[in-house]
Amino acid sequence: MTRSISRSFYRSNRWKKCRNAYMQSQNYICERCGNLADICHHKIWLNESNVDDPMMTYNWDNLEALCIDCHNKEHFGSKSIDDELMFDEKGNIIKK
């Protein structure tokens, strides 16, 4: 997904409400490893063709509470793409 689309979507009040409600329903526990979850991941990744589809973006069946390590494994196939990089809570890559 392009950065401008992801920023506008992930900053929307509707997404924040959906994300917070889902994460609370999972008690902020990673659904893969049981550690503390801080990322609400879309199982089917968002892109330009589906970001406007509420069944993809807000449907809890497409959401998963993940810790940062499991999220990195999902996107990069390893614990971390670089020991100095990670995802923030909005899905942006940042330095640790």
Secondary structure, DSSP 8 states (H G I E B T S, - for coil): --HHHHHHHHTSHHHHHHHHHHHHHTTTB-TTT-SB--EEEESS---TTTTT-HHHHT-GGGEEEE-HHHHHHHHHSSS-SSTTEEE-TTS-EEE-
